[in-house]
Amino acid sequence: MGAQWGDEGKGKVTDLLAEQADVVVRFQGGNNAGHTIVRGDEVYKFHLVPSGILYPGKLCLIGNGVVVDPRVIIGELDELRRRGVDTNGLRISANAHLIMPYHLLLDHEGETKLGKLQIGTTRRGIGPAYADKAARLGIRVQDLLDEKILKQKIATALEPKRQSLRPYAKDPSLDLHTMTEDYLRYGHRLEPHIADTQRIVWDALDSDGLVVFEGAQGTLLDIDHGTYPFVTSSNPIAGAACVGAGVGPRDIDDVWGIAKAYVTRVGAGPFPTELDGETGERLREAGHEFGTTTGRARRTGWMDLVALRYAARLNGLTGLVITKLDVLTGIDPLYAAVRYLGPEGSRFDEFPYHQSILHKARGDYVELSGWHEDISGARRIEDLPQAARDYLDFIAEHTGVPIVMVSVGPERDQMIWTEAARRLQKVA
Ligand code: IMP
Protein backbone atom coordinates (compact mmCIF):
# COMPACT_ATOMS: atom_id res chain seq x y z
CA MET A 1 0.00 0.00 0.00
CA GLY A 2 1.10 3.55 -0.60
CA ALA A 3 1.29 5.06 2.89
CA GLN A 4 1.52 8.70 1.77
CA TRP A 5 0.16 10.61 -1.26
CA GLY A 6 1.25 8.13 -3.92
CA ASP A 7 4.55 7.84 -5.78
CA GLU A 8 6.20 6.16 -2.81
CA GLY A 9 8.10 3.72 -5.00
CA LYS A 10 5.57 0.88 -4.87
CA GLY A 11 6.63 -0.29 -8.33
CA LYS A 12 10.09 -1.34 -7.26
CA VAL A 13 8.85 -3.05 -4.11
CA THR A 14 6.06 -4.96 -5.85
CA ASP A 15 8.50 -5.92 -8.56
CA LEU A 16 10.76 -7.51 -5.94
CA LEU A 17 7.90 -9.20 -4.12
CA ALA A 18 6.35 -10.32 -7.39
CA GLU A 19 9.37 -12.46 -8.07
CA GLN A 20 8.36 -14.62 -5.10
CA ALA A 21 4.63 -14.48 -5.76
CA ASP A 22 2.35 -16.88 -7.58
CA VAL A 23 -0.09 -14.13 -8.43
CA VAL A 24 0.08 -10.32 -8.45
CA VAL A 25 -3.19 -8.38 -8.41
CA ARG A 26 -4.04 -4.75 -8.90
CA PHE A 27 -7.34 -3.92 -7.22
CA GLN A 28 -8.12 -0.19 -7.57
CA GLY A 29 -7.30 2.92 -9.53
CA GLY A 30 -6.45 2.96 -13.20
CA ASN A 31 -3.88 4.54 -15.45
CA ASN A 32 -3.65 7.52 -13.11
CA ALA A 33 -0.96 5.35 -11.53
CA GLY A 34 2.53 5.12 -12.89
CA HIS A 35 5.25 2.66 -11.98
CA THR A 36 8.84 2.88 -13.10
CA ILE A 37 10.85 -0.31 -12.99
CA VAL A 38 14.55 -0.36 -13.69
CA ARG A 39 16.15 -3.57 -14.95
CA GLY A 40 19.79 -2.90 -15.74
CA ASP A 41 19.76 -0.56 -18.72
CA GLU A 42 16.08 -1.09 -19.36
CA VAL A 43 13.51 1.27 -17.88
CA TYR A 44 9.87 0.19 -17.96
CA LYS A 45 6.99 2.50 -17.23
CA PHE A 46 3.61 0.94 -16.50
CA HIS A 47 0.29 2.54 -15.83
CA LEU A 48 -2.08 -0.41 -15.75
CA VAL A 49 -0.20 -3.66 -16.17
CA PRO A 50 0.96 -5.05 -12.79
CA SER A 51 4.73 -4.90 -12.28
CA GLY A 52 5.00 -8.70 -12.11
CA ILE A 53 4.58 -8.94 -15.88
CA LEU A 54 8.36 -8.85 -16.31
CA TYR A 55 8.60 -12.40 -14.90
CA PRO A 56 7.77 -14.75 -17.78
CA GLY A 57 4.39 -16.41 -17.37
CA LYS A 58 3.67 -14.80 -13.97
CA LEU A 59 -0.06 -14.45 -13.37
CA CYS A 60 -0.74 -10.71 -13.25
CA LEU A 61 -4.32 -9.74 -12.60
CA ILE A 62 -6.28 -6.56 -13.07
CA GLY A 63 -9.04 -6.98 -10.51
CA ASN A 64 -12.68 -5.95 -10.65
CA GLY A 65 -11.95 -2.79 -8.65
CA VAL A 66 -9.71 -1.26 -11.32
CA VAL A 67 -10.97 1.10 -14.02
CA VAL A 68 -9.42 0.10 -17.34
CA ASP A 69 -8.76 2.33 -20.33
CA PRO A 70 -8.55 -0.34 -23.03
CA ARG A 71 -6.47 1.82 -25.35
CA VAL A 72 -3.87 2.28 -22.64
CA ILE A 73 -3.62 -1.37 -21.75
CA ILE A 74 -3.39 -2.38 -25.40
CA GLY A 75 -0.64 0.20 -25.83
CA GLU A 76 1.25 -1.25 -22.86
CA LEU A 77 0.84 -4.80 -24.19
CA ASP A 78 2.13 -3.74 -27.61
CA GLU A 79 5.12 -2.00 -26.08
CA LEU A 80 5.95 -4.98 -23.86
CA ARG A 81 5.72 -7.38 -26.79
CA ARG A 82 7.91 -5.10 -28.88
CA ARG A 83 10.53 -5.35 -26.14
CA GLY A 84 10.22 -9.12 -26.10
CA VAL A 85 8.31 -9.46 -22.80
CA ASP A 86 5.91 -12.41 -22.57
CA THR A 87 2.49 -10.99 -21.69
CA ASN A 88 0.56 -14.25 -21.55
CA GLY A 89 0.17 -14.06 -17.78
CA LEU A 90 -2.03 -10.97 -17.89
CA ARG A 91 -5.68 -11.48 -16.89
CA ILE A 92 -8.28 -8.73 -16.75
CA SER A 93 -11.40 -9.10 -14.64
CA ALA A 94 -14.56 -9.31 -16.74
CA ASN A 95 -16.19 -7.19 -14.02
CA ALA A 96 -13.70 -4.32 -14.15
CA HIS A 97 -15.16 -1.05 -15.43
CA LEU A 98 -13.98 0.67 -18.57
CA ILE A 99 -12.81 4.22 -19.06
CA MET A 100 -14.68 5.60 -22.06
CA PRO A 101 -13.78 8.58 -24.26
CA TYR A 102 -16.47 10.68 -22.55
CA HIS A 103 -14.86 10.06 -19.15
CA LEU A 104 -11.68 11.74 -20.36
CA LEU A 105 -13.62 14.71 -21.69
CA LEU A 106 -15.67 15.00 -18.49
CA ASP A 107 -12.53 14.87 -16.32
CA HIS A 108 -11.04 17.69 -18.39
CA GLU A 109 -14.28 19.68 -18.38
CA GLY A 110 -14.78 19.20 -14.62
CA GLU A 111 -11.30 20.47 -13.81
CA THR A 112 -11.59 23.43 -16.16
CA LYS A 113 -14.90 24.45 -14.60
CA LEU A 114 -13.41 24.28 -11.09
CA GLY A 115 -10.82 26.88 -12.11
CA LYS A 116 -8.74 27.80 -9.08
CA LEU A 117 -10.44 25.10 -7.02
CA GLN A 118 -9.32 22.29 -9.29
CA ILE A 119 -8.12 19.03 -7.82
CA GLY A 120 -5.23 18.63 -10.22
CA THR A 121 -6.41 15.22 -11.47
CA THR A 122 -4.34 13.25 -13.92
CA ARG A 123 -7.16 13.87 -16.45
CA ARG A 124 -7.29 10.19 -17.30
CA GLY A 125 -11.05 9.96 -16.72
CA ILE A 126 -10.73 8.14 -13.39
CA GLY A 127 -13.32 10.14 -11.40
CA PRO A 128 -16.03 10.09 -14.09
CA ALA A 129 -15.51 6.33 -14.64
CA TYR A 130 -15.96 5.53 -10.95
CA ALA A 131 -18.94 7.92 -10.84
CA ASP A 132 -20.60 5.92 -13.62
CA LYS A 133 -19.81 2.69 -11.81
CA ALA A 134 -21.59 3.97 -8.68
CA ALA A 135 -24.47 5.33 -10.78
CA ARG A 136 -24.79 1.90 -12.41
CA LEU A 137 -24.10 3.40 -15.80
CA GLY A 138 -20.67 1.84 -16.16
CA ILE A 139 -19.53 -0.27 -19.09
CA ARG A 140 -17.64 -3.37 -17.98
CA VAL A 141 -14.89 -5.36 -19.63
CA GLN A 142 -17.33 -8.22 -20.31
CA ASP A 143 -19.55 -5.84 -22.29
CA LEU A 144 -16.81 -5.56 -24.91
CA LEU A 145 -17.70 -9.05 -26.06
CA ASP A 146 -21.32 -8.36 -27.00
CA GLU A 147 -22.00 -5.75 -29.68
CA LYS A 148 -25.71 -5.27 -28.92
CA ILE A 149 -25.23 -4.88 -25.17
CA LEU A 150 -22.22 -2.62 -25.67
CA LYS A 151 -24.04 -0.21 -27.98
CA GLN A 152 -27.11 -0.10 -25.76
CA LYS A 153 -25.07 0.53 -22.63
CA ILE A 154 -23.01 3.29 -24.25
CA ALA A 155 -26.21 5.00 -25.45
CA THR A 156 -27.71 4.77 -21.94
CA ALA A 157 -24.54 6.10 -20.31
CA LEU A 158 -24.31 9.01 -22.74
CA GLU A 159 -27.90 10.17 -22.27
CA PRO A 160 -27.58 11.94 -18.87
CA LYS A 161 -24.27 13.50 -19.95
CA ARG A 162 -25.58 15.31 -23.02
CA GLN A 163 -25.61 18.69 -21.30
CA SER A 164 -22.06 18.46 -19.93
CA LEU A 165 -20.74 17.07 -23.19
CA ARG A 166 -22.34 19.78 -25.33
CA PRO A 167 -19.00 21.59 -25.91
CA TYR A 168 -17.71 18.33 -27.44
CA ALA A 169 -20.83 17.54 -29.50
CA LYS A 170 -18.77 17.40 -32.69
CA ASP A 171 -15.94 15.34 -31.20
CA PRO A 172 -15.67 12.23 -33.39
CA SER A 173 -14.73 10.08 -30.39
CA LEU A 174 -18.26 10.60 -29.02
CA ASP A 175 -20.07 9.21 -32.04
CA LEU A 176 -22.03 6.17 -30.82
CA HIS A 177 -21.26 4.06 -33.86
CA THR A 178 -17.52 4.88 -33.90
CA MET A 179 -17.21 4.34 -30.15
CA THR A 180 -18.95 0.96 -30.35
CA GLU A 181 -16.76 -0.13 -33.26
CA ASP A 182 -13.58 1.02 -31.49
CA TYR A 183 -14.48 -0.71 -28.23
CA LEU A 184 -15.48 -3.93 -30.01
CA ARG A 185 -12.06 -3.91 -31.62
CA TYR A 186 -10.40 -3.42 -28.23
CA GLY A 187 -12.53 -6.29 -26.91
CA HIS A 188 -11.32 -8.51 -29.70
CA ARG A 189 -7.71 -7.70 -28.81
CA LEU A 190 -8.19 -8.17 -25.08
CA GLU A 191 -10.40 -11.26 -25.21
CA PRO A 192 -7.59 -13.79 -24.53
CA HIS A 193 -6.84 -11.88 -21.31
CA ILE A 194 -10.41 -11.49 -20.01
CA ALA A 195 -11.04 -13.81 -17.07
CA ASP A 196 -12.77 -14.52 -13.76
CA THR A 197 -9.84 -13.08 -11.82
CA GLN A 198 -11.24 -13.64 -8.34
CA ARG A 199 -11.32 -17.37 -8.95
CA ILE A 200 -7.65 -17.28 -9.96
CA VAL A 201 -6.87 -15.57 -6.64
CA TRP A 202 -8.97 -18.08 -4.68
CA ASP A 203 -7.24 -21.01 -6.38
CA ALA A 204 -3.83 -19.57 -5.53
CA LEU A 205 -4.84 -18.95 -1.90
CA ASP A 206 -6.46 -22.35 -1.53
CA SER A 207 -3.27 -24.03 -2.65
CA ASP A 208 -1.20 -21.96 -0.19
CA GLY A 209 0.24 -19.78 -2.92
CA LEU A 210 1.61 -16.30 -2.33
CA VAL A 211 -0.60 -13.52 -3.64
CA VAL A 212 0.68 -9.95 -3.73
CA PHE A 213 -2.01 -7.26 -3.80
CA GLU A 214 -0.49 -4.19 -5.40
CA GLY A 215 -1.96 -0.87 -4.25
CA ALA A 216 -1.99 2.19 -6.47
CA GLN A 217 -1.89 5.86 -5.37
CA GLY A 218 -1.64 6.31 -1.59
CA THR A 219 -3.60 6.28 1.65
CA LEU A 220 -4.03 10.06 1.84
CA LEU A 221 -5.60 10.05 -1.63
CA ASP A 222 -8.32 7.66 -0.40
CA ILE A 223 -11.79 8.92 -1.28
CA ASP A 224 -13.13 8.15 2.22
CA HIS A 225 -10.12 8.67 4.46
CA GLY A 226 -7.87 11.02 2.50
CA THR A 227 -7.79 14.78 2.12
CA TYR A 228 -11.19 14.98 0.39
CA PRO A 229 -11.96 16.46 -2.12
CA PHE A 230 -8.27 16.46 -3.08
CA VAL A 231 -8.24 12.70 -3.49
CA THR A 232 -8.63 10.08 -6.14
CA SER A 233 -11.97 8.35 -6.72
CA SER A 234 -11.08 4.93 -5.31
CA ASN A 235 -9.87 3.50 -1.99
CA PRO A 236 -6.09 2.99 -2.03
CA ILE A 237 -6.12 1.36 1.42
CA ALA A 238 -5.65 -2.27 2.40
CA GLY A 239 -9.35 -2.96 3.00
CA ALA A 240 -10.01 -2.20 -0.65
CA ALA A 241 -7.88 -5.16 -1.71
CA CYS A 242 -10.71 -7.39 -0.50
CA VAL A 243 -13.37 -5.53 -2.47
CA GLY A 244 -11.31 -4.89 -5.58
CA ALA A 245 -9.94 -8.41 -5.91
CA GLY A 246 -12.76 -10.43 -4.36
CA VAL A 247 -11.22 -11.92 -1.21
CA GLY A 248 -12.08 -11.76 2.49
CA PRO A 249 -10.14 -9.84 5.16
CA ARG A 250 -8.92 -13.13 6.63
CA ASP A 251 -7.18 -13.97 3.37
CA ILE A 252 -4.61 -11.23 4.00
CA ASP A 253 -1.69 -12.07 6.29
CA ASP A 254 0.58 -9.08 5.93
CA VAL A 255 0.06 -5.45 5.01
CA TRP A 256 3.11 -3.47 4.05
CA GLY A 257 2.99 0.27 3.65
CA ILE A 258 5.45 1.94 1.32
CA ALA A 259 6.65 5.38 2.41
CA LYS A 260 9.33 7.65 1.09
CA ALA A 261 11.95 8.87 3.57
CA TYR A 262 10.40 12.30 2.95
CA VAL A 263 7.02 13.21 1.47
CA THR A 264 5.77 14.23 -1.97
CA ARG A 265 2.39 15.12 -3.37
CA VAL A 266 1.17 15.86 -6.91
CA GLY A 267 -1.95 17.87 -7.46
CA ALA A 268 -3.65 20.30 -5.12
CA GLY A 269 -4.66 19.89 -1.47
CA PRO A 270 -3.29 20.21 2.05
CA PHE A 271 0.31 19.21 2.74
CA PRO A 272 1.34 20.19 6.29
CA THR A 273 5.08 19.45 5.94
CA GLU A 274 5.52 21.04 2.52
CA LEU A 275 8.83 22.77 1.80
CA ASP A 276 8.76 25.52 -0.78
CA GLY A 277 12.30 26.78 -0.42
CA GLU A 278 15.71 25.54 -1.39
CA THR A 279 15.50 22.23 0.52
CA GLY A 280 12.22 21.42 -1.25
CA GLU A 281 13.85 22.04 -4.60
CA ARG A 282 16.84 19.97 -3.63
CA LEU A 283 14.62 17.01 -2.72
CA ARG A 284 12.77 17.39 -6.04
CA GLU A 285 15.99 17.35 -8.03
CA ALA A 286 17.80 14.66 -6.06
CA GLY A 287 14.72 12.42 -5.93
CA HIS A 288 13.70 13.07 -9.58
CA GLU A 289 10.31 14.06 -8.28
CA PHE A 290 8.48 14.47 -11.56
CA GLY A 291 5.36 12.38 -12.24
CA THR A 292 5.55 9.13 -14.24
CA THR A 293 2.05 9.71 -15.55
CA THR A 294 1.82 13.43 -16.19
CA GLY A 295 5.42 14.64 -15.85
CA ARG A 296 4.29 17.25 -13.32
CA ALA A 297 6.79 18.47 -10.71
CA ARG A 298 5.89 16.95 -7.36
CA ARG A 299 5.53 19.06 -4.23
CA THR A 300 8.07 17.97 -1.60
CA GLY A 301 8.25 18.07 2.18
CA TRP A 302 9.69 16.64 5.41
CA MET A 303 8.68 13.27 6.78
CA ASP A 304 5.17 13.55 8.24
CA LEU A 305 4.77 11.08 11.09
CA VAL A 306 1.25 12.25 11.96
CA ALA A 307 0.05 11.21 8.51
CA LEU A 308 2.16 8.05 8.53
CA ARG A 309 0.73 6.97 11.91
CA TYR A 310 -2.73 7.54 10.45
CA ALA A 311 -1.84 5.42 7.42
CA ALA A 312 -0.45 2.69 9.69
CA ARG A 313 -3.72 2.52 11.60
CA LEU A 314 -6.03 2.76 8.57
CA ASN A 315 -4.23 0.01 6.69
CA GLY A 316 -3.41 -2.12 9.72
CA LEU A 317 0.21 -2.06 8.61
CA THR A 318 2.39 -4.94 9.73
CA GLY A 319 5.49 -3.60 8.02
CA LEU A 320 6.90 -0.38 6.61
CA VAL A 321 9.10 -0.13 3.55
CA ILE A 322 11.08 3.11 3.47
CA THR A 323 12.17 4.18 0.00
CA LYS A 324 14.61 6.76 -1.34
CA LEU A 325 16.58 7.01 1.89
CA ASP A 326 19.63 7.86 -0.26
CA VAL A 327 17.96 11.09 -1.43
CA LEU A 328 18.36 12.49 2.10
CA THR A 329 22.13 12.01 2.09
CA GLY A 330 23.87 15.32 2.70
CA ILE A 331 20.84 17.10 4.12
CA ASP A 332 21.78 17.86 7.70
CA PRO A 333 19.92 18.34 9.95
CA LEU A 334 16.71 16.52 8.99
CA TYR A 335 13.27 17.23 10.35
CA ALA A 336 10.30 14.97 11.00
CA ALA A 337 6.85 16.23 12.01
CA VAL A 338 5.55 14.48 15.12
CA ARG A 339 2.39 16.58 15.49
CA TYR A 340 0.63 19.43 13.71
CA LEU A 341 0.31 22.99 14.86
CA GLY A 342 -2.98 24.62 13.97
CA PRO A 343 -4.23 28.19 14.20
CA GLU A 344 -4.06 30.00 17.55
CA GLY A 345 -1.61 27.61 19.15
CA SER A 346 -3.71 24.45 18.75
CA ARG A 347 -1.83 21.14 18.56
CA PHE A 348 -2.86 17.92 16.89
CA ASP A 349 -1.26 14.61 17.73
CA GLU A 350 -3.71 12.80 15.46
CA PHE A 351 -4.50 13.43 11.81
CA PRO A 352 -7.34 16.01 11.98
CA TYR A 353 -10.55 15.10 10.19
CA HIS A 354 -11.63 18.70 9.63
CA GLN A 355 -10.44 20.02 6.30
CA SER A 356 -10.20 23.64 7.43
CA ILE A 357 -7.78 22.60 10.17
CA LEU A 358 -5.78 20.39 7.86
CA HIS A 359 -5.43 23.16 5.29
CA LYS A 360 -3.82 25.44 7.88
CA ALA A 361 -1.89 22.79 9.80
CA ARG A 362 1.90 22.96 9.84
CA GLY A 363 4.33 20.37 11.12
CA ASP A 364 5.78 20.53 14.62
CA TYR A 365 9.24 19.13 14.00
CA VAL A 366 11.87 17.13 15.77
CA GLU A 367 15.37 17.81 14.52
CA LEU A 368 17.42 14.74 13.65
CA SER A 369 21.01 14.38 12.56
CA GLY A 370 21.61 13.84 8.87
CA TRP A 371 24.46 11.83 7.32
CA HIS A 372 26.95 12.55 4.57
CA GLU A 373 28.20 9.08 3.67
CA ASP A 374 27.11 7.50 0.39
CA ILE A 375 24.58 4.84 1.41
CA SER A 376 23.70 3.55 -2.06
CA GLY A 377 25.83 0.45 -1.52
CA ALA A 378 24.23 -0.52 1.81
CA ARG A 379 22.61 -3.96 1.75
CA ARG A 380 22.12 -4.50 5.48
CA ILE A 381 20.83 -2.12 8.14
CA GLU A 382 24.26 -2.41 9.80
CA ASP A 383 25.85 -0.94 6.64
CA LEU A 384 24.05 2.37 7.23
CA PRO A 385 25.63 5.25 9.17
CA GLN A 386 24.31 5.61 12.71
CA ALA A 387 22.36 8.78 11.85
CA ALA A 388 20.47 6.95 9.08
CA ARG A 389 19.70 4.07 11.42
CA ASP A 390 18.49 6.51 14.05
CA TYR A 391 16.26 8.17 11.45
CA LEU A 392 14.69 4.79 10.58
CA ASP A 393 14.30 3.88 14.25
CA PHE A 394 12.56 7.19 14.87
CA ILE A 395 10.03 6.42 12.12
CA ALA A 396 9.40 2.89 13.39
CA GLU A 397 9.01 4.09 16.96
CA HIS A 398 6.57 6.87 16.08
CA THR A 399 4.39 4.70 13.89
CA GLY A 400 4.63 1.51 15.93
CA VAL A 401 5.39 -0.42 12.73
CA PRO A 402 8.63 -2.33 12.11
CA ILE A 403 10.65 -1.40 9.05
CA VAL A 404 10.91 -4.43 6.78
CA MET A 405 12.77 -3.07 3.75
CA VAL A 406 14.74 0.07 2.91
CA SER A 407 15.49 1.26 -0.60
CA VAL A 408 18.78 3.09 -1.17
CA GLY A 409 18.70 3.65 -4.94
CA PRO A 410 16.70 2.95 -8.07
CA GLU A 411 18.35 -0.35 -9.00
CA ARG A 412 16.77 -3.65 -8.02
CA ASP A 413 19.65 -4.66 -5.80
CA GLN A 414 19.76 -1.30 -4.01
CA MET A 415 17.50 -2.64 -1.29
CA ILE A 416 18.00 -3.63 2.30
CA TRP A 417 15.99 -6.72 3.17
CA THR A 418 15.52 -7.12 6.91
CA GLU A 419 14.97 -10.51 8.52
CA ALA A 420 11.18 -10.01 8.37
CA ALA A 421 11.27 -9.49 4.62
CA ARG A 422 13.56 -12.46 4.11
CA ARG A 423 11.08 -14.61 6.01
CA LEU A 424 8.57 -13.82 3.29
CA GLN A 425 11.09 -14.93 0.69
CA LYS A 426 11.51 -18.19 2.58
CA VAL A 427 7.73 -18.76 2.79
CA ALA A 428 7.62 -18.42 -0.96
P1 IMP B 1 -7.25 11.38 -10.37
O1 IMP B 1 -6.95 10.09 -9.68
O2 IMP B 1 -6.69 11.47 -11.75
O3 IMP B 1 -8.72 11.71 -10.34
O4 IMP B 1 -6.54 12.56 -9.56
C1 IMP B 1 -6.93 12.91 -8.23
C2 IMP B 1 -5.73 13.26 -7.37
O5 IMP B 1 -4.95 12.08 -7.15
C3 IMP B 1 -4.77 14.27 -7.99
O6 IMP B 1 -4.21 15.05 -6.95
C4 IMP B 1 -3.68 13.41 -8.60
O7 IMP B 1 -2.46 14.08 -8.73
C5 IMP B 1 -3.60 12.30 -7.57
N1 IMP B 1 -3.12 11.03 -8.09
C6 IMP B 1 -3.79 10.13 -8.84
N2 IMP B 1 -3.03 9.06 -9.12
C7 IMP B 1 -1.83 9.28 -8.54
C8 IMP B 1 -0.64 8.51 -8.44
O8 IMP B 1 -0.52 7.39 -8.93
N3 IMP B 1 0.37 9.08 -7.72
C9 IMP B 1 0.25 10.29 -7.13
N4 IMP B 1 -0.86 11.03 -7.18
C10 IMP B 1 -1.89 10.53 -7.87
Boltz pocket constraint, residues with backbone or C-beta under 6 A from the ligand:
constraints:
  - pocket:
      binder: B
      contacts: [[A, 5], [A, 6], [A, 7], [A, 32], [A, 33], [A, 34], [A, 119], [A, 120], [A, 121], [A, 122], [A, 123], [A, 124], [A, 125], [A, 126], [A, 127], [A, 216], [A, 217], [A, 218], [A, 221], [A, 230], [A, 231], [A, 232], [A, 233], [A, 266], [A, 267], [A, 268]]
      max_distance: 6.0
